[in-house]
C-alpha cells in the first residue's frame, strides 16, 4: 500500500516546529502559509499582515541587497522563487515600506515541492535571521577598512583571501583584484619566515599566530621586511583568520644606513693622520685606537693600552682632562705626555669630544705629537740663554726680541676671558681655593667650579698651577709680574 501524500496540514505541523522561517506559496503567487518564525522575522503576528500575494508582500516591505543597494521587485526572493530561479543562502536586508533603515537581515534559500512527481505544487522560501551576525560583520568591516594597519582576512576552509584593507594595498602596491579569492600560500606573500613550517601549520589550523617577521611580497616582485600576527575571527560568514602587519622596512633601511655610516666613520678614523683613541664608560677604558696612535705609541690593540696602566705620564693630568670632558663634553688644546710601549715619552696637544656609539657613552681623543717642536723650542731657549750671558754688545731692541723669543706670547689673550672669569682667575692667582672664591664673590661653590672649568678650557691648561702661571705672567693677582 503506497504511503499517503503529505497535505498542507502535515506541512503546517512541520513548519510550526522549525526555528527557520518558512513562507509557502502556490505557483500563482498566493501566500498560503507562514510559520511563526517567518512572521517574527518581519515584525508580525498575523499571516494576513504579510500580504495575500507576492505583490502585496512587495507593497508592504522594501528589500535591499547585502551591500545596501535597493532591489527591484523582480529581484525579491519571492519573485525569483515564482520565476523558477534557484538560489541558496543569499542575504537581503528587510524593512517596512516607507522606512529608510533596514530592521532585519535574512539569509534565504528556495525549496520546491510536488505531490505527484510532476510540476511543483508548492513553493517555499526558507529564511534565517542573521541580523546579529550581519551587524557584527558590518561593524568589523567598517573597522577593518578604517584600520591604518595593513591587514587581510583568510578563509580557513580553503586558505583564500576574502578581504584586504586599504592599508595592505598601500603597503604592497597590489590591486584588490590581484588578491581577493587567491590562495595565501599560492601567492607566496609570506617569505623568509623563521619556523615557517610551524607558522603555516598554525594558519592552516586557524589558531593564534604569534608575532613573526617575514619578507612580504609586493606588487613589483620585491620584498619588504614586515612583522605580522594572526587572530581567528567569527564575525564573517565563514571561519576566518585575521592577519595584521607592521612595516619594518624603514627600520631595516635605517639600520643599513647606520651600519654603512659607521663603516665609513671607522675608515676615516683608521686612516686619520692624527693619533686617535676611543674610551668608553665612566672609567674611560680604551676601546679602540687608530693606526696613527699605534704608530706613535706602539700599542697595537685597545687591551694593550688599557691593562691597568695608562700611557699618560701624569695620572692627575689625565683625571683633570677626564673631569673637564665629563662636565663640558669637550676638551680643546690640552697638554699631555704619553709613554710609548718602548718607554719613550711623547709630548702631545690633546683634544677630546664626548660621543655616542651604539647607545654607549664614549669619548674620542685626538693627540698631536709636538715632541720635536718642544725640543726645538728648548734648544732655542738654551741658545738664547747662552747668548744673553754676555749681551753687552747687543742693542736693546735686539735684546727685547730675544727675550720675546725666549718667552713667546701665549694664546689665547686675556681678552678671551669674560670679566667674571678674569676676576675668578685673579683670585686663583692669589692662591684662593674654590670655597674662598665663592665667599669672596658671594656665589655658590658649584658656580665657581663651572667658571674654573671654562677658564681651563679657554687657556688650554689642565691644572690650577698652569692657570696661575698664565695669569701671573699677565699681571693678574696681587703677585702678578
Buried (B, 14 or more C-beta within 10 A) or exposed (E): EEEEEEEEEEBBEEBEEEEBBBBBBEEEBEBBBBBBBBBBBBEBEEBEEBBEBBEBBBEBBBBBEBEEEEBEEEBBBBBBBBEEEEEEEBBBBBBEEEEEEBBBBBBBBBBBEEEEEEEBEBBBBBBBBBBEBBEBBBEBBEEBEEBEEBBBBBBBEEBBBBBBBBBBBEBBEBEEEBBEEBEBEEBEBBEEBEEEEEBBEBBBEBEEBEEBBBBBBBEEEEBBBBBBBBEBBEBBBEEBBBBBBBBBBEEEEEEEEEEEEEEEEEEEBBEBEEBBBBBBEEEBEBBBBBBBBBEBBBBBEBEBBBEEEBBBBBEEBBBBBBBBBBEBEEBBBBBBBBBEEEEEEBBBBBBBBBBEBEEEEBBBBBBBBBBEEBEEBEEBBEEBEEBEEEEEEBEEEEBEEBEEEBEEEEEEEBEEBEEEBBBBBBBBBBEBEBEBBBEBBEBEBEBBBBBBBBBBBBBBBBBBEBBBBBBBBBEBBEEBE
